[in-house]
Amino acid sequence: MPITETITLWRPTGPQELALVEASGGRAWPPRLPDQPIFYPVLNEEYATMIARDWNVPASGVGYVTRFEVRKSFLDRYEVHQAGGRTILEYWIPAEDLPELNANIVGEITVVAEFR
């Protein structure tokens, strides 16, 4: 059986989005809202932590850092974008591609940190 090559991604998440992820059994990100045309998973835990702590906590009282694995073959069609400093790296996945991204998640979306 061939080994599937994956890339580890992180996503800072607020309580409402996390509830929807949990409702999927930890297997899928919810559809984007009309004002969210892009899904932004990030490439390192430190960047996700900064957003969860500095943006999600003031906005909703709690911020979570989630981690998940995505098949590299799916992510290869997207560029990595540098959204600031050298380590502030993220993928820009169009909202209409989110169902396909979800189909390429290997394992579960897990919470690795919580900030209040």
N, C-alpha and C positions, 0 to 999 in steps of 0.2 A: 504494500500500500504506500503510495507516495506521500511524502511529508509536505504539508501545506506551509509555505513560507508566509509569515504574518509580520505586520508592523504594529507595535504597541502605541496606542494613542491615549491621550487624556482629554477630559472635558470638564471644565468648571460648570457646575450645575446648581440651579436653585431648587427649592423644595417642590414646586409645581412640576417642573420637568422631571425631577427624580421620581415623583409619584407615578408619572406616566411610564417611565422606564420600568419601575417595579411592577406595574400592572401588566407589562409585556413579559413578565418572568425574567427580566434583566436581559432580554434578547434584542431589543429594538429601541431606537430613538424615536420620539413622537414626530409627527409631521410639523414642519415649520409653520409659524403664524404668517398671515399675509405680509406683515412688515419685516419678516425674516427670510429673505430670498436665498441666504447662504447658511450652511451648517459649518461651524468652525471647530473641528477637533484640533488639538495642539500636540506637538511632538515631544514635550517634556513636562514632567510633573511639577517642576518649579514654576513654570509659567502658568499652569493650571491652578496651582496653589495661590499665586499672586492674585489672579482674577477672582477665585472663589472667596478669598479672604477680604480683598479690597473693594470688590464690586458687588458680589452676591450678598455678603453679610449686610452692608448698608441698605441694599435694595429690598431684602426679604427676611433679614434676621438670621439667616443661616446660609452657608455655602458649602457645597460638597465638591470633592475632587473624585472623578470617576476614571477608571482605566478599562480599556478594552482592546482586543486584538482584531485587526482587519486583514483580510487576504491582501498580500502585496500586489498580486495580479490586478486587483480592482484599483488600488491606490496609484498604480503606475501611470494611469491616464491623467492624473492631476499633478500640478506643480506644487511644490512647497513654497509658501510665501513667508517672507520675513516681515513681520508686522511691527518692527521696532528694533530693539537691540539684537545682537548676534544670536541669542538663544530664544528669541521670541518668534517661534516658527509654528506655522499652522497650515492645514489644508483648507481650501475653500471649495466645499462640495455644494453644488447648486441644489436647492430644495427639491427639485424634481428628481434628483438622483438619490435622495435619501432612502427610498425603499430598496434600491439596489445595494447601497452601502449596508443597510441592515441585513440584507441577505448574505453579505460577505463578512459579517462579524463571526469570529470563531470563539466559541465559549460565551461567557456572560459578561455583561457590563457590571463592574464591581465598584463600590465606594471604597476609596483608599484613605480619605481624610475628610474631616468635618470641622467647620469653623462657625463660631457663634459670636 
